[in-house]
Amino acid sequence: MLDKTGILQHVAKTDTTYDVLVAGAGPAGIGAALAAASAGAHTAILEARGFFGGVAAVSHWMPMNRLFLRGESRGAIHSLFIDKLRSLGPDACREGKTSWVDGDGLHIHPEYLRLAVYELFEETGCDYRIATPVTGTQMEGGRIVRAVSAAKDETASFAAKVLVDTTGDGDLSYHAGVPTVTGRETDGELMSVTMSFALCDVDVERLYAAIDEYGNEEFQDLIRAGEDDGYHVAAWYSFDRSTLPGIVSVNNGGWKRAGRIDATRPEELAIADRSGVQVAADFIRIVHERQVPGLEHCRLLRIGAAPGIRETRRIVGEYVMTLEDAIAGTEFPDVVARRYGAVDPGGMDEGRDLRTAMKSGHAFPYRSLLPLKVDNLLVAGRCASYTHLGLTAGKSMGNMMALGHAAGVAAAMAALEGVRPRDLPVALIQKSLREAGVEL
Ligand SMILES: Cc1cc2nc3c(=O)[nH]c(=O)nc-3n(C[C@H](O)[C@H](O)[C@H](O)COP(=O)(O)OP(=O)(O)OC[C@H]3O[C@@H](n4cnc5c(N)ncnc54)[C@H](O)[C@@H]3O)c2cc1C
C-alpha cells in the first residue's frame, strides 16, 4: 500500500551526495539507473518530464526492439525490466517481431510502462525525481560536483561522485562543457521528429490483411493521398499491434513538410508538436473519407504526450563509433555491449539502402561512453559518441538499454572504488557484465 511518506522517501534529495546520478529516464537511463543501483551504488535518476520511459512512453506500444536475443533476455537488467512488465498482467506487454528489423521486442502499454519503472526504481533502491530537467552544472576543474535543475520554485541541485548522461540530447554533457555535435556531418540534417498516436475501434485483422494485399508502400499511399484534399500527412506510416483489442499504435515519419527539426530548440520543437497533432487528427478524416480498409471506423485514442526525438546532440567521446565499424563488425578490446538488428535511418533516404548492411551483434566500445574533457561522467543512449550514421546502426531501445547497463555498471564501480571512469580496468566492467548474463 502506498503512503505519502513512503513515496517521498524515494524522491531524489538535494542534501545527499549520491554515488551515481543519472539524468534522463528513457531506455538508456532506466538501464543505467537499475544497473548502478543493483551494483550497490546509492543512485538517483532525474527526469525532465512528468513521467519515465522516454520515447517508449510517448510512442504507445511501439516495440522496444532488441530486448531479447535469440528469444532470451540479454542480461540481468533486461530481465528485470521484462519480468516486471510480465508480472503486471496480459495487458502490460506482448512479444512481437516486426518485419524488416525482426524486432525481438516487447509492445508495451504506455501506462503499465510507467508503473513498471516506478516499481523497479523502488525495488532496486534507486531514488527518482520527475519534472527535474538538468539545466546546468557546478564544476570543479574537470569534475561535475552538482547537476543543477531550474525548477518552478527554486533551483535544485544534486551532488554525485559519478554522473551518467542519458538525456538523449546530451544536456548534462553540454552544460558541463563536453564537446558535442549535431546531425549529419555534411549538412547538419537530422532524423525526423515524430508525434506517434494510437487508434481505437480498428478492425485489426482487416487492417493487416489489407497491408499485405496492397503492399506496405501502396497501403501508405492510400493515406498520403489525403494531401490532395488539403490534409497534413506524414512522410510514412507504420502500424503496431497493441495489447488491447481494436487498438493500434501509429508510428510515422513526422509531417512531410516539417523539414529539419532541432528538438533542442523549443521553437523548432513547436513545429513538430503542432504539425504532429494535426497529422494525427487529419489521419482520422482521411481514412474515414477514403474508407481505408480496417480503419473505416477507427477513432483517435491518444496522441503522444510529446514528440519522439530520434537525434539531437551527440557527445564527442574517446572513440567515435561509426557506421563503418558496424558494417565491418569491428571488434574492440574494450567492448561493453553489442548492438543487434539493422541500420534504422528513421526514414532518412540515405539510410534506406543501408538497412541490412550492419553486422547484427557488432561490438560497442567503452570509450564511446566516455566524453572528452569531463572526468566523472559517462554518456549512454542516443547521445553517446557516434557519427550520425553510427547512431542509426542499432538504435533500438533494447540496444540503448544495453549501453545504459554498461554505463551504470561502470559508474557504480568508479564511484565505489573512487576512480575516474576512464581509469577503470575495462576487464572488470566486462567481468561484471558477463556475470550479469550479458553476451560480449
Ligand atoms: C518516433 C520514433 C520511433 C522509433 N521506433 C523505434 C522502434 O519501433 N523500436 C525501437 O526499439 N526503437 C525505436 N526508436 C528508437 C529509440 O526509441 C531510441 O533510439 C531510444 O529511445 C533512445 O533511448 P534514450 O534513452 O537514449 O533516449 P530517449 O528515449 O529520448 O530518452 C531520453 C530521456 O531523457 C529525458 N531528458 C531529456 N533532457 C533531459 C534533461 N535535461 N534532464 C533530465 N532528463 C532529460 C527525456 O525526457 C527522456 O525521458 C524510435 C525512436 C523514435 C523517436
The ligand as an ORCA input file, in Angstrom:
! r2SCAN-3c Opt
* xyz 0 1
  C       9.403      8.127    -33.359
  C      10.422      7.101    -33.044
  C      10.221      5.787    -33.416
  C      11.134      4.804    -33.046
  N      10.847      3.492    -33.313
  C      11.514      2.532    -32.610
  C      11.008      1.195    -32.562
  O       9.988      0.868    -33.150
  N      11.688      0.298    -31.806
  C      12.830      0.635    -31.111
  O      13.367     -0.215    -30.398
  N      13.338      1.888    -31.187
  C      12.695      2.845    -31.888
  N      13.151      4.135    -31.920
  C      14.488      4.440    -31.381
  C      14.508      4.514    -29.867
  O      13.276      4.914    -29.366
  C      15.589      5.480    -29.382
  O      16.823      5.187    -30.004
  C      15.714      5.358    -27.862
  O      14.517      5.725    -27.231
  C      16.851      6.204    -27.336
  O      16.898      5.999    -25.948
  P      17.471      7.102    -24.981
  O      17.212      6.606    -23.596
  O      18.861      7.413    -25.378
  O      16.632      8.439    -25.292
  P      15.102      8.847    -25.066
  O      14.195      7.704    -25.231
  O      14.904     10.037    -25.922
  O      15.044      9.284    -23.525
  C      15.681     10.434    -23.036
  C      15.027     10.825    -21.711
  O      15.760     11.902    -21.116
  C      14.845     12.912    -20.675
  N      15.549     14.201    -20.685
  C      15.837     14.995    -21.755
  N      16.504     16.082    -21.374
  C      16.657     15.993    -20.037
  C      17.275     16.802    -19.057
  N      17.878     17.948    -19.379
  N      17.246     16.410    -17.760
  C      16.625     15.254    -17.387
  N      16.017     14.432    -18.288
  C      16.042     14.790    -19.591
  C      13.718     12.834    -21.686
  O      12.546     13.436    -21.182
  C      13.603     11.323    -21.874
  O      12.773     10.731    -20.899
  C      12.296      5.157    -32.332
  C      12.538      6.496    -31.993
  C      11.595      7.456    -32.329
  C      11.827      8.873    -31.907
*
